[in-house]
């Protein structure tokens, strides 16, 4: 009897934390807990959407998140932004819960914007004017804007790469050039750093592009320490890259 009363109370509590959509689906309406961003750090936002590729998202996230465990540097707050707070499903099927909805006013200041590649970055995502306007607006004040793989197509579509050198996923270089014929494009490199923009070939080499930014900000010793913690052989001089002067 006592067990039945307990189960009934638990069920009523669960229902009280939910509302029903008009179509009958049940959604959780309890208050979201947003990440606490430590002061005196770089705010690093990862733009995610359905179809985001795991590696281009998680590789730089791993690198930047590990700056929090290094002393004597201005570390990074890492968080995700999307056009929703509902779960995002990656191309490979992993579900991510966004930290912030960039269509709302509560978005934190962003020092570094990371644009991983996603399944539709060569087609329908390039018609998402809300997303494109968000990227363009953030780029105006951000210290760095980075892309991995076909994330460069998103940056190029906004026009922010018009005056800089860039690159993208190797097998999409020709499509990139055809779609944006006025761009200065480099191939046969892992990443390009020009001004505040860092574009990379993506894939597993997204680790190296992120480590490059760490070395740029913190120096060789810190970059090597982070790489070592992730069992990555890191020597900036061994990677083909373009850093225009």
C-alpha positions in Angstrom: 0.0 0.0 0.0 2.7 2.4 1.0 4.7 1.5 -2.1 1.6 2.3 -4.3 1.1 5.7 -2.7 4.8 6.5 -3.3 4.6 5.6 -6.9 1.4 7.6 -7.4 3.0 10.6 -5.8 6.1 10.3 -8.0 3.9 10.1 -11.1 1.9 13.2 -10.1 5.1 15.1 -9.5 6.5 14.1 -12.9 3.3 15.2 -14.7 3.3 18.5 -12.8 6.8 19.2 -14.4 5.4 18.8 -17.9 3.0 20.4 -20.3 1.4 18.9 -23.4 1.9 20.3 -26.8 -1.2 20.7 -29.0 -0.2 17.6 -30.9 -0.2 15.6 -27.8 3.6 15.2 -27.3 4.8 15.7 -23.8 7.6 18.2 -23.2 9.6 19.0 -20.1 8.9 22.6 -18.9 11.2 22.6 -15.9 13.6 25.6 -15.9 16.8 25.0 -17.9 20.1 25.4 -16.1 22.4 27.4 -18.3 26.2 27.0 -17.9 28.0 29.3 -15.5 30.7 31.2 -17.4 33.7 32.0 -15.3 35.0 35.6 -15.3 38.2 36.6 -17.0 38.1 33.9 -19.7 37.5 33.9 -23.4 33.9 33.0 -24.2 34.1 30.3 -27.0 30.8 29.5 -28.7 30.3 26.4 -30.9 27.5 26.9 -33.5 25.7 23.6 -33.8 22.7 22.4 -35.8 21.1 19.2 -36.9 23.5 17.3 -39.1 26.6 18.7 -37.4 29.6 16.3 -37.8 31.0 14.9 -34.6 34.7 15.4 -35.2 34.5 19.0 -36.4 32.6 19.9 -33.3 34.2 17.7 -30.6 37.8 18.0 -31.7 38.1 21.8 -31.2 35.8 21.6 -28.2 38.2 19.1 -26.5 41.2 21.3 -27.2 39.6 24.6 -26.0 37.9 23.0 -22.9 41.2 21.7 -21.7 42.6 25.2 -21.4 40.7 25.4 -18.1 43.2 23.0 -16.6 46.3 25.1 -17.4 47.6 27.7 -14.9 48.7 31.2 -15.6 46.6 31.7 -18.8 43.3 33.3 -19.7 41.5 30.1 -20.2 38.3 29.5 -22.3 34.7 29.1 -21.4 33.3 26.6 -23.9 29.6 26.4 -24.7 27.2 25.6 -27.6 24.7 27.8 -29.4 21.9 26.8 -31.7 18.6 28.2 -32.9 16.8 26.1 -30.3 17.2 24.6 -26.8 15.8 21.3 -28.0 18.3 18.5 -28.6 20.5 18.6 -31.7 21.2 15.4 -33.5 24.6 15.1 -35.2 25.1 13.4 -38.6 26.4 10.4 -36.8 23.4 10.2 -34.5 24.7 11.7 -31.2 22.2 14.0 -29.5 23.6 17.3 -28.0 21.7 19.7 -25.8 22.5 23.3 -26.7 23.5 25.7 -24.0 22.1 28.8 -25.5 19.5 29.8 -28.2 21.1 32.5 -30.4 17.6 33.7 -31.4 17.1 34.9 -27.9 18.5 38.0 -26.2 20.3 36.1 -23.4 23.2 35.0 -25.5 26.6 35.7 -23.8 29.3 37.9 -25.4 31.3 35.7 -27.8 35.1 36.2 -28.1 35.7 33.2 -30.3 33.1 31.7 -32.6 33.6 28.1 -33.9 31.6 26.9 -36.9 31.9 23.1 -37.3 30.8 21.5 -40.5 27.2 20.2 -40.9 25.5 18.0 -43.4 23.7 20.9 -45.2 26.4 23.6 -45.2 26.6 23.4 -49.0 22.9 23.8 -49.6 19.9 24.5 -47.3 21.9 25.9 -44.4 23.2 28.6 -46.7 19.6 29.8 -47.0 19.1 30.2 -43.3 19.3 34.0 -43.1 18.8 34.0 -39.3 21.8 31.8 -38.8 23.9 33.7 -41.3 23.0 37.1 -39.8 24.0 35.7 -36.4 27.4 34.6 -37.7 28.0 38.0 -39.4 27.0 40.0 -36.3 29.2 38.0 -34.0 32.1 38.3 -36.3 32.1 42.0 -36.1 33.2 42.0 -32.4 34.7 38.6 -32.0 38.5 38.2 -31.6 38.5 35.1 -33.7 36.1 33.3 -36.0 37.0 29.7 -36.9 35.6 27.1 -39.2 36.3 23.4 -39.8 35.7 21.5 -43.0 32.6 22.9 -44.8 31.9 25.4 -42.1 33.9 27.7 -44.3 30.9 27.8 -46.7 28.8 29.4 -44.0 31.4 32.1 -43.3 31.9 32.7 -47.0 28.1 33.1 -47.6 28.0 35.9 -45.0 30.7 37.8 -46.9 33.1 38.0 -44.0 35.8 36.0 -45.9 35.8 38.3 -49.0 39.0 40.1 -48.1 41.0 37.2 -46.5 42.6 33.9 -47.6 40.7 30.8 -46.6 40.4 27.0 -47.1 37.9 24.2 -46.6 37.5 20.4 -46.9 39.9 19.2 -49.5 37.4 17.4 -51.8 35.1 20.5 -51.7 37.7 23.0 -52.7 36.6 23.2 -56.3 32.9 23.6 -55.3 34.0 26.3 -52.8 35.8 28.2 -55.6 32.9 27.8 -57.9 30.3 29.0 -55.4 32.5 31.9 -54.2 34.7 32.8 -57.2 36.0 36.1 -55.7 37.5 34.4 -52.7 41.2 33.9 -52.2 41.3 30.1 -51.7 44.3 27.9 -50.7 44.3 24.1 -51.1 46.9 21.5 -49.9 46.9 23.1 -46.4 45.4 22.0 -43.1 44.4 25.5 -42.1 44.7 29.2 -42.9 44.9 32.0 -40.5 44.2 35.5 -41.9 43.3 38.3 -39.6 40.7 37.1 -37.1 39.7 34.2 -39.4 41.0 30.6 -39.1 39.6 28.1 -41.6 40.6 24.5 -41.6 40.4 21.3 -43.7 38.4 19.7 -40.9 38.2 16.0 -40.0 40.8 14.8 -37.5 42.9 17.8 -38.5 40.4 20.0 -36.6 42.5 19.2 -33.6 45.6 20.8 -35.2 43.7 24.0 -36.2 42.5 24.3 -32.6 46.0 23.7 -31.2 47.3 26.3 -33.5 45.0 28.9 -32.0 46.1 27.8 -28.5 49.7 28.3 -29.5 48.9 31.6 -31.0 47.2 32.8 -27.7 49.2 31.0 -25.1 52.6 29.9 -26.6 54.2 26.7 -27.6 54.6 25.2 -24.1 50.8 25.4 -23.3 49.9 24.0 -26.8 52.2 21.1 -26.3 50.9 20.4 -22.9 47.3 20.3 -24.1 48.3 18.1 -27.1 50.1 15.8 -24.8 47.1 15.4 -22.5 45.2 14.2 -25.6 48.0 12.1 -26.9 48.5 14.2 -29.9 52.0 14.8 -31.4 52.1 18.6 -31.9 54.8 20.5 -33.8 53.4 23.6 -35.5 56.2 23.6 -38.1 55.3 20.1 -39.3 51.8 21.1 -40.5 51.1 22.7 -44.0 49.4 25.9 -43.3 49.0 29.5 -44.6 49.5 32.5 -42.3 49.5 35.6 -44.5 51.5 38.5 -43.2 
